[in-house]
Amino acid sequence: MFELKTDLIEAATELRRAIHHNPELGYQETDTTDTVATALDVPGITVTRRTGTGLIADVGSTGKRVAFRADLDALPIHELADLAFASKTAGVMHACGHDAHTAIGVTIAKHLAGMELPGRVRFIFQPAEESFPGGAQLLVDEDVLDDVSAILAFHVDPSLEVGKVGLKAGAITSSSDRFEIMLSGPGGHTARPHETVDLLHAAGRMLTDLPAQFARSIDARIPVAMVFGQIVGGSADNVIPTEVRMSGTCRVLDEPTWQSIPERLERLVHAIVSPTGAIAKLTYSRGIAPVVNDPATLAIAASAIEGELGAGSTVGTDASMGAEDFSCYLQKIPGALIRLGAWDGVSAKTALHSAFFTIDERAIESGVRAGAASLLALLSTE
């Protein structure tokens, strides 16, 4: 096991609490970036600030390079958790554990900076993971992955006990795209729907038939979720409107299927609306690809984590239909998103993105140990 200095873990906990107390939304993480830069101002770490928020920290001078991603942003949620360091900003909180991810990343960097490394490690402190579009693609476009052979990221898991690490090869999170369907017709009186196009009836058909037909058009072994989140149309009880707008998200775990969705939806939308007489226009916005963990990278990390945290510390985990823009990095290089147990095993479990979300802070030390061990193992593997 690593010899981790007590003051290093204490500093990590204090850093997490400071970031939690002062949460900032995506692309607004100015104070958070400053706080992280200050924490990384130690010998052996080279910090590069971005023009916007976020930064890069490099450890090591020669040889193979691997990377670790941590996200900085908070969510537009009003915190209800009873914490001494609860959010001081109304309507904004760290309800997804990014404060812990950042503290873990900083502490791994500080720990490795005091070692003779067999290569180099790049720490990516990314803004706006929760935004649409997210910050990962911006960093990829800035060539942050140049000369990087593999990348890791942790995500706290409030359903998994501290000391356990959840691993899954292949797809671990879903894609997430947005779509809008605009239905139009001449409008008219509700007393005479036969003289016009009943757009709300057409919208009802779309609401029920499109998700069902979409799911039926895809291999039943592939998890998909096409869900409407908003329908807007009509202004009076006795008026058939001229427009109805429907929008939602489309998610799938399989990347080839993800690539096929726009054409598939276009065909289905027009087939469903055609008998109603309505005119439909589909606008499909490509969002985030599935996160697909590289089996080889994951196997190296798993072995290192078991060696550091003990036999049985790694467990299988299920894929999530939620999305993570860590996939942008994995479109370029191999890597893995790893779930870090953050439940104390006693308290009631809280969900990600909940106003009551909290973690057992012992997860920070286990994250530092697991992360450092994994990165060193990746550096030592040909």
VOGU-3710 file (C-alpha; in Angstrom, 3 decimals, decimal comma):
1> mfelktdlie> 0,000/0,000/0,000  1,025/3,596/-0,576  2,461/5,637/2,250  0,060/8,575/2,142  0,874/11,420/4,471  -1,937/12,265/6,884  -1,698/15,948/6,046  -2,185/15,131/2,353  -5,554/13,472/3,006  -6,551/16,191/5,462
11> aatelrraih> -5,768/18,802/2,815  -7,801/16,832/0,267  -10,826/16,808/2,572  -10,505/20,529/3,232  -10,198/21,199/-0,502  -13,337/19,193/-1,221  -15,231/21,120/1,472  -14,018/24,489/0,182  -15,178/23,656/-3,348  -18,474/22,278/-2,030
21> hnpelgyqet> -19,078/25,473/-0,037  -18,518/27,655/-3,110  -20,103/25,778/-6,054  -20,039/27,205/-9,577  -22,017/26,209/-12,644  -20,485/25,064/-15,913  -18,206/27,568/-17,679  -18,405/29,776/-14,552  -15,878/27,870/-12,399  -13,510/30,834/-11,956
31> dttdtvatal> -13,029/30,583/-8,185  -12,861/26,800/-8,374  -10,114/26,990/-11,012  -8,191/29,469/-8,843  -8,567/27,213/-5,801  -7,308/24,174/-7,706  -4,369/26,095/-9,186  -3,329/27,241/-5,709  -3,576/23,700/-4,344  -1,363/22,433/-7,186
41> dvpgitvtrr> 1,337/25,073/-6,643  3,942/22,594/-5,394  7,305/21,442/-6,782  7,046/18,835/-9,514  3,686/19,981/-10,939  3,412/22,198/-14,011  0,051/23,982/-14,235  -1,358/25,356/-17,491  -4,400/27,616/-17,181  -6,990/27,640/-19,950
51> tgtgliadvg> -8,304/30,878/-21,444  -11,654/30,018/-19,899  -12,150/27,954/-16,772  -10,359/24,705/-16,025  -6,681/23,804/-16,143  -4,125/21,122/-16,950  -1,499/19,837/-14,498  1,480/17,763/-15,644  3,659/15,532/-13,473  6,822/13,821/-14,721
61> stgkrvafra> 9,231/14,882/-17,438  9,858/12,005/-19,875  8,381/8,762/-21,142  4,908/7,397/-21,644  2,024/9,688/-20,698  -1,354/8,741/-19,194  -4,112/11,032/-17,954  -6,720/11,481/-15,230  -9,869/13,586/-15,725  -11,680/15,439/-12,929
71> dldalpihel> -14,702/17,699/-13,425  -15,186/21,068/-11,724  -18,791/22,192/-12,176  -21,820/22,096/-9,885  -25,549/21,778/-10,626  -28,471/24,249/-10,527  -29,971/22,604/-7,421  -30,693/24,210/-4,037  -28,872/22,201/-1,368  -30,927/20,687/1,454
81> adlafaskta> -28,216/18,490/2,994  -27,372/19,487/6,582  -23,637/20,131/6,251  -21,420/22,659/7,999  -19,863/23,412/4,609  -23,112/23,370/2,613  -23,388/25,545/-0,467  -23,334/29,264/0,227  -24,907/29,959/-3,173  -28,678/29,631/-3,345
91> gvmhacghda> -29,807/27,332/-6,118  -26,352/25,853/-6,827  -24,742/22,783/-5,247  -22,307/19,948/-5,847  -24,949/17,236/-6,136  -22,884/14,912/-8,323  -19,571/14,620/-6,483  -17,415/16,724/-8,771  -15,951/18,416/-5,683  -14,670/15,005/-4,559
101> htaigvtiak> -13,377/14,133/-8,038  -11,392/17,358/-8,088  -9,965/16,874/-4,594  -8,939/13,326/-5,537  -7,272/14,495/-8,755  -5,339/17,240/-6,983  -4,165/14,869/-4,275  -3,048/12,140/-6,682  -1,029/14,784/-8,547  0,599/15,996/-5,327
111> hlagmelpgr> 1,369/12,433/-4,240  2,919/11,463/-7,587  4,909/14,712/-7,743  6,945/13,442/-4,804  7,855/10,186/-6,561  10,289/9,076/-9,258  7,811/8,198/-12,001  8,291/5,723/-14,866  6,604/8,236/-17,175  4,300/11,243/-17,165
121> vrfifqpaee> 0,769/11,884/-15,897  -1,535/14,647/-17,126  -4,375/15,789/-14,859  -7,280/17,387/-16,703  -9,505/19,597/-14,556  -12,433/20,014/-16,894  -15,194/22,625/-16,791  -18,846/22,074/-17,619  -19,351/18,319/-17,539  -23,019/18,924/-16,728
131> sfpggaqllv> -23,550/21,429/-19,558  -24,852/20,751/-23,065  -22,549/20,738/-24,907  -20,006/19,855/-22,246  -16,442/20,990/-21,739  -14,735/17,726/-22,684  -14,961/18,319/-26,426  -13,428/21,780/-26,011  -10,409/20,268/-24,283  -10,080/17,514/-26,875
141> dedvlddvsa> -10,134/20,202/-29,565  -7,359/21,996/-27,671  -5,194/18,864/-28,117  -5,118/18,041/-24,418  -4,755/14,354/-25,371  -1,636/14,846/-27,475  0,851/12,085/-26,581  -1,578/10,565/-24,034  -1,898/6,770/-24,351  -4,759/6,120/-21,903
151> ilafhvdpsl> -7,095/8,080/-19,624  -9,008/7,351/-16,409  -11,799/9,100/-14,529  -13,643/8,345/-11,304  -17,275/8,986/-10,507  -18,487/8,665/-6,943  -21,272/6,125/-6,485  -23,566/6,838/-3,511  -25,073/3,344/-3,769  -21,705/1,576/-3,391
161> evgkvglkag> -19,967/1,280/-0,034  -16,695/3,115/0,621  -13,735/0,870/-0,151  -15,507/-0,764/-3,083  -14,822/0,191/-6,693  -17,319/-0,553/-9,463  -15,954/-1,736/-12,812  -17,608/-2,526/-16,133  -15,959/-3,229/-19,474  -17,765/-1,889/-22,526
171> aitsssdrfe> -20,560/0,661/-22,323  -20,989/2,040/-18,791  -23,051/5,157/-19,569  -25,466/5,997/-22,362  -25,426/8,438/-25,204  -27,624/11,503/-24,789  -29,062/13,410/-27,753  -31,893/15,939/-27,913  -34,675/16,152/-30,441  -37,538/18,495/-31,272
181> imlsgpgght> -40,596/17,716/-33,395  -42,591/20,675/-34,689  -46,092/19,711/-35,850  -48,046/22,205/-37,953  -51,473/22,469/-39,563  -54,135/25,026/-40,557  -55,807/25,130/-37,121  -59,530/25,484/-36,564  -62,491/25,042/-34,214  -62,755/22,030/-31,900
191> arphetvdll> -66,389/21,655/-33,038  -65,203/20,795/-36,570  -61,992/18,717/-36,397  -63,006/17,012/-39,655  -62,467/20,291/-41,507  -58,869/20,741/-40,372  -55,914/18,848/-38,903  -56,257/17,997/-35,220  -52,691/18,700/-34,113  -53,163/17,639/-30,506
201> haagrmltdl> -54,499/14,297/-31,696  -51,433/14,018/-33,962  -49,223/14,927/-30,999  -50,878/12,217/-28,914  -50,172/9,667/-31,612  -46,566/10,838/-31,712  -46,283/10,715/-27,922  -47,330/7,075/-27,681  -46,287/5,600/-31,027  -42,815/7,057/-31,543
211> paqfarsida> -41,140/5,623/-28,397  -42,763/2,241/-28,999  -41,847/2,057/-32,680  -38,360/3,386/-32,027  -37,718/0,649/-29,442  -39,170/-1,974/-31,806  -36,812/-0,847/-34,586  -33,722/-1,666/-32,482  -32,258/-5,011/-31,426  -34,070/-5,926/-28,188
221> ripvamvfgq> -30,718/-6,749/-26,554  -29,647/-3,087/-26,760  -30,986/-0,799/-23,983  -32,626/2,359/-25,375  -34,646/5,208/-23,866  -36,526/7,697/-26,023  -38,581/9,959/-23,740  -40,499/13,179/-24,300  -39,824/15,878/-21,732  -41,923/18,739/-23,083
231> ivggsadnvi> -45,044/19,270/-25,183  -46,237/22,809/-25,902  -49,322/23,634/-27,959  -52,749/25,217/-27,808  -54,048/28,451/-26,306  -57,783/27,876/-25,703  -60,148/24,993/-24,975  -62,075/25,366/-28,207  -59,238/26,137/-30,629  -57,246/23,550/-32,571
241> ptevrmsgtc> -53,750/25,065/-32,706  -51,605/25,619/-35,765  -48,408/24,424/-34,053  -47,405/21,911/-31,407  -43,802/21,568/-30,273  -42,570/18,316/-28,737  -39,061/17,693/-27,400  -37,122/15,102/-25,460  -33,972/13,020/-25,254  -32,831/9,833/-26,933
251> rvldeptwqs> -30,354/7,490/-25,232  -28,675/4,221/-26,209  -25,710/2,196/-24,927  -24,542/0,921/-28,324  -22,379/3,262/-30,392  -23,264/1,927/-33,898  -26,942/2,228/-32,995  -26,302/5,751/-31,710  -24,915/6,693/-35,110  -28,096/5,437/-36,819
261> iperlerlvh> -30,666/7,246/-34,669  -31,229/10,499/-36,651  -32,175/8,699/-39,878  -34,229/6,160/-37,939  -36,253/8,851/-36,132  -36,773/10,891/-39,307  -38,376/7,914/-40,990  -40,573/6,999/-38,033  -41,785/10,548/-37,349  -43,096/10,994/-40,882
271> aivsptgaia> -44,640/7,527/-40,977  -46,568/8,230/-37,768  -47,768/11,719/-38,661  -48,697/11,054/-42,281  -52,199/9,598/-41,651  -53,146/12,589/-39,491  -52,513/15,200/-42,191  -50,107/17,160/-39,997  -46,737/18,375/-41,232  -43,768/17,359/-39,078
281> kltysrgiap> -40,271/18,802/-38,891  -37,672/16,902/-36,854  -34,621/18,702/-35,471  -32,091/16,263/-34,031  -29,171/17,562/-31,964  -26,279/15,188/-31,524  -25,034/15,312/-27,932  -22,824/12,832/-26,102  -21,661/9,390/-27,193  -21,828/6,387/-24,854
291> vvndpatlai> -18,871/5,938/-22,513  -17,329/2,658/-23,666  -14,626/1,401/-21,305  -11,592/-0,236/-22,888  -11,301/-3,794/-21,476  -7,485/-3,799/-21,477  -7,219/-0,472/-19,645  -9,852/-1,586/-17,165  -8,067/-4,879/-16,476  -4,821/-3,053/-15,652
301> aasaiegelg> -6,657/-0,674/-13,326  -8,583/-3,520/-11,670  -5,407/-5,413/-10,813  -3,774/-2,278/-9,410  -6,839/-1,369/-7,326  -7,089/-4,879/-5,860  -3,406/-4,665/-4,939  -3,881/-1,292/-3,248  -7,330/-1,539/-1,623  -7,323/-5,278/-1,032
311> agstvgtdas> -8,821/-8,445/-2,484  -12,520/-8,079/-3,225  -12,380/-4,289/-3,449  -13,438/-4,331/-7,112  -16,986/-5,362/-7,968  -19,095/-5,443/-11,097  -21,430/-2,543/-11,789  -24,351/-1,923/-14,130  -24,497/0,465/-17,059  -26,391/3,723/-16,562
321> mgaedfscyl> -28,724/5,416/-19,041  -27,324/8,706/-17,798  -24,642/10,368/-19,916  -21,075/11,540/-19,267  -18,990/13,636/-21,633  -15,918/11,622/-20,625  -16,909/9,756/-23,792  -15,328/12,576/-25,821  -11,892/11,479/-24,602  -12,647/7,817/-25,274
331> qkipgalirl> -13,532/8,652/-28,878  -9,808/9,457/-29,257  -7,875/7,146/-26,921  -8,558/4,074/-24,750  -9,569/4,590/-21,145  -12,071/3,818/-18,429  -14,664/5,484/-16,234  -14,571/3,862/-12,779  -17,200/4,071/-10,037  -15,923/4,913/-6,571
341> gawdgvsakt> -17,919/3,766/-3,553  -19,065/6,756/-1,455  -21,781/5,323/0,825  -21,007/4,855/4,524  -22,940/1,585/4,649  -25,256/2,856/7,389  -27,032/6,059/6,394  -29,930/6,217/3,966  -28,590/6,268/0,420  -28,912/9,529/-1,491
351> alhsafftid> -29,115/9,762/-5,270  -26,910/11,718/-7,626  -28,482/15,074/-8,530  -30,510/15,060/-5,299  -30,752/18,164/-3,103  -29,788/15,863/-0,201  -26,789/14,291/-1,973  -23,750/13,687/0,200  -20,757/11,348/0,369  -18,711/9,584/3,001
361> eraiesgvra> -15,446/11,538/2,796  -13,413/8,384/3,367  -14,018/7,874/-0,357  -11,428/10,577/-1,014  -8,565/8,512/0,417  -9,700/5,327/-1,324  -9,971/7,324/-4,559  -6,459/8,704/-4,187  -5,052/5,239/-3,504  -6,980/3,565/-6,326
371> gaasllalls> -6,212/6,354/-8,780  -2,502/6,581/-8,040  -2,096/2,809/-8,213  -3,976/2,605/-11,508  -2,032/5,406/-13,153  1,314/3,921/-12,098  0,238/0,526/-13,424  -0,731/2,047/-16,769  2,664/3,786/-16,954  4,447/0,507/-16,252
381> te> 2,566/-1,501/-18,871  3,958/-1,733/-22,393
//
